Amino acid sequence: MQWLAGQLYSGEFDLTALMSLVKNIQSNKTQWADKSGEDRLESCKQSLVTFKEHKRQLAQQEAEFLSVPVEDILEDVDGIFELIESHLQEFDDKNTYPRGVMLTMLPKTYGLCSFLYMSVLGSLYGNSMIIKLRNSQKLIELVQNTELASNLSVLSAVEADAFEMLNSHPFLDSVVFMGQKNNFNPLSDKHIFASFDAINTHVVLKNADVQKAAKEIFKAFVKNKALSPFKPHRVLVAKAQFEEFKGAFMELVSDLTIDLPAPYKDKFDQDISEVKKDTHNLMYEAPGVYITSDLTYCSTYQEKEVLGGFLSISEFKYNHEAAKWINVSSRHRSVSVWTEEVEKAEKFMSKLHAPKVLVNQVQPKKPFLPLAASGDGAHGGVIGQDIHPQDLFAQKRIIEYA
């Protein structure tokens, strides 16, 4: 089932659906973009209320789709609602104009949260949003009852030829991609915003509360069956604390198995078969779980995200060594530093090449959409993961006077 800017289309998104989509968007986009910012803001607030009223059903459908606990999904959804509401409160479209027709391709693992963010805030700035998301049935039911219905489209099952034509169609202005880098095919004539897979590294310094660090890292590791975008990928532990951390963490891991959803199990097994070719010591292996010790820093898996229960744990002697190994990767979502002496750790943290450095926590207190790297245009540069909606969904109008 597809939703084509005000029209329900049953069946796969094919060439007929594409023609309907183009026609509907062309008919509706000017009327929506020409609304005042205040009117769009009110429509988006009302639409957000509709989504919030049905958040339990949305979370339940997402949990069933991913085979993860519904409470884990609800925690993420509440965070994204908070983020959207904060942006609605500070909305300002002065001297900006919409990017136009935007195609957004969303990941399965953070799909619901990404949809809510893209649909509400993308519409807020006057864009016609086309959102590709597999698990969309309940969302389509709700969209029909919101004021976003005429400018928002939702695609789930698509034919390859039709989707290729959509990507190259002249009416399309911008593309937002969130997913694995090897699935990204840039389109040189579109504005491109691309967010790829990225990793989270934890550093346990010698003055850390090791028991607390082990407990919190483990909780983040198993959340959403190790599919959360904030899942730990690497843990670097000061040599003086390594045995204590290893003992505390492995006690928590005891008998751990992760029943990965079908779409992820084969890819996880493939990744682990590649990891096994690299130099490392095995700490723990079970279905859906593979924990290494001292994985070689030459391994591509030092910075390649693995969806599922993969974790690399290594020790270091000096802080500058830890900084060096952290900076081996250029694809960080965050680096978490565990320490009981924050002032002494500030020099160390200033050396880290990461957009987010967290102290004694596994993810930011303030919710954010995990855009790890974004570029405007085919050769756009990197923008921090806290990219503001105004930069993503709008273009600035610069006025010069004689």
C-alpha positions in Angstrom: 0.0 0.0 0.0 1.3 3.4 -1.0 0.2 7.0 -0.2 0.7 9.3 -3.1 0.2 12.9 -1.9 -3.4 12.6 -1.2 -4.2 9.4 -3.0 -4.2 5.8 -1.7 -2.6 3.3 -4.2 -2.9 -0.4 -3.5 -0.2 -2.6 -4.8 3.5 -2.1 -5.6 4.8 1.3 -6.5 5.2 0.9 -10.3 5.3 3.2 -13.3 1.6 3.9 -13.1 2.0 4.9 -9.4 4.9 7.1 -10.4 2.8 9.0 -12.9 0.1 9.5 -10.2 2.7 10.6 -7.7 4.2 13.2 -10.0 0.7 14.5 -11.0 -0.5 14.8 -7.4 2.7 16.5 -6.1 2.7 19.0 -8.9 -1.0 19.8 -8.1 -0.5 20.2 -4.4 3.1 21.4 -3.7 2.6 25.1 -4.5 -0.5 25.4 -2.3 1.4 23.9 0.6 4.6 25.9 0.1 2.7 29.1 -0.2 1.0 28.7 3.1 2.3 31.1 5.8 4.9 29.7 8.2 2.4 30.1 11.0 -0.3 28.0 9.1 2.2 25.2 8.3 3.4 25.3 11.9 -0.2 24.8 13.2 -0.8 22.0 10.7 2.4 20.2 11.8 1.5 20.6 15.5 -1.9 19.0 14.9 -0.4 16.2 12.8 2.1 15.5 15.6 -0.8 15.3 18.0 -2.3 12.6 15.8 0.9 10.6 15.8 1.3 10.9 19.5 -2.2 9.7 20.2 -1.4 6.5 18.4 2.3 6.1 19.5 1.6 2.8 21.3 0.2 1.2 18.1 3.0 2.6 16.0 5.6 1.4 18.5 3.9 -2.0 18.6 3.9 -2.4 14.9 7.6 -1.4 14.8 8.5 -3.8 17.6 6.8 -6.7 15.8 8.5 -5.7 12.5 12.0 -5.7 14.1 11.2 -8.5 16.7 12.3 -6.3 19.6 10.7 -5.2 22.9 8.0 -2.5 22.4 9.3 -0.6 25.5 12.6 -0.1 23.7 10.8 1.4 20.7 8.6 3.6 22.9 11.7 5.1 24.6 13.1 6.1 21.2 9.8 7.4 20.0 9.3 9.6 23.1 12.8 11.0 22.5 12.0 11.9 18.9 8.7 13.5 19.9 10.7 15.7 22.3 13.2 16.6 19.6 10.4 17.5 17.1 8.5 19.6 19.6 11.7 21.5 20.5 12.2 22.4 16.9 8.6 23.4 16.4 9.0 25.8 19.3 12.0 27.5 17.7 10.7 27.4 14.1 11.8 30.4 12.0 11.6 30.4 8.3 12.6 34.1 7.8 14.8 34.4 4.7 14.5 30.8 3.7 12.6 28.9 1.1 11.8 25.2 0.7 14.1 22.7 -0.9 11.1 21.5 -2.9 10.3 17.9 -3.6 12.4 15.7 -1.2 12.8 12.0 -1.4 13.9 10.4 1.9 15.1 6.8 2.1 15.0 5.6 5.7 16.6 2.7 7.5 14.7 -0.2 8.9 16.3 -0.1 12.4 15.3 3.5 13.2 12.6 3.8 10.6 9.6 5.0 12.8 11.6 7.8 14.5 13.1 8.9 11.2 9.7 9.0 9.6 8.2 11.2 12.3 11.1 13.6 12.1 11.2 13.8 8.3 7.5 14.0 7.7 6.7 16.7 10.3 9.8 18.9 10.1 10.2 18.5 6.3 6.6 19.6 5.8 7.1 22.4 8.3 9.5 24.2 6.0 7.2 23.9 3.0 8.6 20.8 1.2 6.7 18.0 -0.5 8.1 14.9 1.3 8.3 11.5 -0.4 9.3 8.9 2.3 10.4 5.4 1.5 9.9 3.1 4.4 9.0 -0.6 4.4 7.1 -0.8 7.6 4.5 1.9 6.8 1.0 0.5 7.0 -0.1 2.1 10.3 1.6 5.3 9.4 -0.3 5.5 6.1 -3.6 5.0 7.9 -2.7 7.9 10.2 -1.3 10.2 7.5 -4.7 10.2 5.7 -6.2 11.9 8.8 -3.6 14.7 9.1 -3.2 18.1 7.5 0.0 16.7 5.9 -1.9 14.3 3.7 -1.8 16.4 0.5 2.0 17.1 0.5 3.3 13.8 2.1 3.8 10.6 0.2 4.8 7.2 1.7 6.3 4.4 -0.4 6.8 0.8 0.9 7.0 -1.8 -1.8 8.6 -0.4 -5.0 9.5 -1.7 -8.4 13.2 -1.1 -9.2 12.5 0.5 -12.6 9.9 2.9 -11.2 12.1 3.9 -8.3 15.0 4.5 -10.6 12.9 6.8 -12.7 11.7 8.6 -9.6 15.3 9.2 -8.5 16.1 10.8 -11.9 12.8 12.6 -12.5 13.2 16.4 -13.1 10.5 17.2 -10.5 12.7 15.8 -7.7 14.9 18.4 -6.0 16.7 16.7 -3.1 17.5 13.2 -1.7 18.0 12.2 1.9 19.6 8.8 2.4 20.0 7.1 5.8 21.5 3.6 5.7 24.5 1.4 4.9 27.1 3.2 2.8 27.4 0.3 0.3 23.7 0.8 -0.6 24.2 4.5 -1.5 24.1 5.5 -5.1 24.6 9.2 -5.4 22.7 11.2 -8.0 24.9 14.0 -9.3 22.0 16.3 -10.4 20.2 16.4 -7.0 21.0 17.9 -3.6 22.2 15.0 -1.5 22.1 14.5 2.2 23.6 11.2 3.1 23.8 9.6 6.6 25.8 6.3 6.6 26.5 3.6 9.1 28.7 4.8 12.0 30.0 3.5 15.3 30.0 4.3 19.0 33.2 3.9 21.0 33.5 3.8 24.8 36.7 4.6 26.7 37.0 3.4 30.3 39.8 5.5 31.9 41.8 4.3 34.9 39.9 6.5 37.3 36.4 5.3 36.1 33.7 3.6 38.1 34.2 0.3 36.3 31.1 -1.5 37.6 28.9 1.4 36.5 30.6 1.6 33.1 30.2 -2.2 32.5 26.5 -2.1 33.5 25.6 0.9 31.3 27.6 -0.3 28.3 25.9 -3.7 28.6 22.4 -2.2 28.7 23.2 -0.1 25.6 24.6 -3.2 23.9 21.5 -5.4 24.2 18.9 -2.7 23.6 16.7 -3.4 20.6 18.5 -6.7 20.2 21.7 -4.8 19.5 20.1 -2.9 16.6 20.0 0.5 18.3 22.0 3.3 16.5 23.6 4.0 19.9 24.8 0.4 20.4 28.5 0.2 21.6 30.8 -1.0 18.9 34.2 -0.7 20.6 35.3 -0.5 24.2 38.8 0.7 25.1 39.8 0.0 28.7 42.8 1.3 30.6 45.2 -1.6 31.3 44.9 -1.1 35.1 41.1 -1.6 34.9 40.9 -4.1 32.1 40.6 -7.3 34.2 38.0 -5.8 36.5 36.0 -4.5 33.5 36.3 -7.8 31.7 35.1 -9.7 34.8 32.1 -7.4 35.4 31.1 -7.3 31.7 31.4 -11.0 31.1 29.3 -11.7 34.2 26.5 -9.7 32.6 27.0 -11.4 29.2 26.8 -14.9 30.8 24.5 -17.1 28.7 23.5 -14.1 26.5 22.0 -14.9 23.1 20.4 -12.5 20.6 17.6 -13.8 18.4 18.2 -11.4 15.5 15.3 -10.6 13.1 15.5 -12.5 9.8 16.6 -9.4 7.7 19.7 -9.0 9.9 20.8 -12.5 10.8 22.4 -13.4 7.5 24.2 -10.1 7.3 25.5 -10.5 10.9 26.8 -14.0 10.2 28.5 -12.7 7.1 30.2 -9.9 9.0 31.3 -12.2 11.8 32.8 -14.6 9.3 34.9 -11.7 8.0 35.9 -10.6 11.5 37.2 -14.1 12.2 39.7 -13.6 9.5 41.3 -10.7 11.4 43.7 -11.1 14.3 41.9 -11.1 17.6 41.1 -13.1 20.8 37.6 -14.4 21.3 35.9 -13.5 24.6 32.4 -14.7 23.9 30.4 -16.3 21.1 26.8 -17.4 21.0 23.9 -17.0 18.5 23.7 -13.4 17.5 26.7 -12.4 19.8 30.4 -12.2 19.1 32.7 -10.3 21.5 36.4 -10.0 20.7 39.4 -8.9 22.7 42.2 -6.9 21.1 40.9 -6.9 17.5 43.8 -5.7 15.3 43.6 -2.0 14.6 44.2 -2.8 10.9 40.7 -4.5 10.8 38.1 -2.7 8.7 35.7 -3.7 11.6 37.3 -1.0 13.8 35.0 1.4 12.0 32.4 -0.8 10.1 29.1 -0.9 11.9 27.7 -4.4 12.6 24.0 -4.6 13.3 23.8 -7.3 15.9 25.7 -8.4 19.0 29.3 -7.6 17.8 31.6 -5.8 20.3 35.4 -5.3 20.3 37.0 -4.8 23.7 40.7 -3.8 23.9 43.1 -2.4 26.5 45.4 0.5 26.4 48.3 1.8 28.6 48.3 5.5 28.0 45.5 8.0 27.2 47.3 9.2 24.1 47.2 5.6 22.8 43.4 5.5 23.3 43.0 8.8 21.5 45.1 7.4 18.6 43.0 4.3 18.3 39.7 6.2 18.5 40.9 8.5 15.8 41.6 5.5 13.5 37.9 5.7 12.6 36.3 8.7 10.9 32.8 7.3 11.2 31.8 8.1 14.8 28.3 8.8 16.0 29.7 9.3 19.5 32.5 8.5 21.9 31.6 7.9 25.5 34.3 8.6 28.1 34.0 6.9 31.5 35.8 8.8 34.3 35.3 9.9 37.9 37.7 12.8 37.4 36.2 14.8 34.5 38.6 17.8 34.8 41.6 15.5 34.3 39.9 13.9 31.3 39.3 17.2 29.5 42.7 17.3 27.8 42.1 13.7 26.6 38.7 14.5 25.3 40.0 17.6 23.4 42.1 15.2 21.3 39.2 13.1 20.1 38.0 13.3 16.5 34.3 12.7 17.1 31.2 14.9 16.6 29.8 13.8 20.0 31.8 13.2 23.1 29.7 12.0 26.1 30.9 11.7 29.7 29.6 8.8 31.7 26.6 8.2 29.5 25.8 5.9 26.5 23.8 8.4 24.5 23.1 12.1 24.6 20.6 13.4 27.1 19.0 15.6 24.4 17.4 13.5 21.7 18.8 13.9 18.2 18.3 12.2 14.8 21.5 10.1 14.2 22.6 11.8 11.0 26.3 10.8 11.1 27.5 12.7 8.1 25.6 14.9 5.6 26.4 16.7 2.4 24.6 19.3 0.3 25.2 18.5 -3.3 27.1 15.6 -4.9 30.4 16.7 -3.4 29.0 18.3 -0.2 31.1 18.4 3.0 30.5 16.8 6.3 28.1 18.5 8.7 27.9 17.6 12.4 25.2 15.1 13.4 23.2 17.8 15.1 22.3 19.3 11.7 19.5 21.8 12.2 16.2 21.2 10.4 16.5 24.6 8.8 19.7 23.5 7.1 18.3 20.2 6.0 14.9 21.2 4.8 15.3 24.8 3.7 17.7 27.0 1.7 18.8 30.4 2.9 17.9 33.5 1.0 20.7 36.1 1.1 19.6 39.7 0.3 22.3 42.2 -0.6 21.6 46.0 -0.8 23.5 48.5 -2.9 
